[in-house]
Amino acid sequence: MLVARTNYAGLTAAQHAAREWASGSLGDSVTVEGVLMVPDQPGRLPKSLRHLAQLVAGGLPRSWTAPWVESWRFGPLDPAELPKGLGAVFSDLSLHPIVPRT
């Protein structure tokens, strides 16, 4: 899975990675299931970034968009409190969140 911030640098990096994967130059050793887009700020993306995000998503088997979670900026992620929007990522990929030991 590729993970991209939804700013220009993150989306273009994901686009380059997707192109390299799609070209077959990586061989059979790399499988990309899709891209998870992580917001770089709250609110709707500007039109130019929305368009770029759609281009990136269109070149991959699947795409997901994480919701903006303010608390992720200030502390560690608590897997027990993942937003509903991320549940699809885990179920689509048959994954289970790892809860860190305390």
Secondary structure, 3 states (H helix, E strand, C coil): CEEEECCHHHHHHHHHHHHHHHHCCCHHHCCCCCEEEECCCCCCCCHHHHHHHHHHHHCCCCEEECCCCHHHHCCCCCHHHCCHHHHHHHHHCCCCCCCCCC
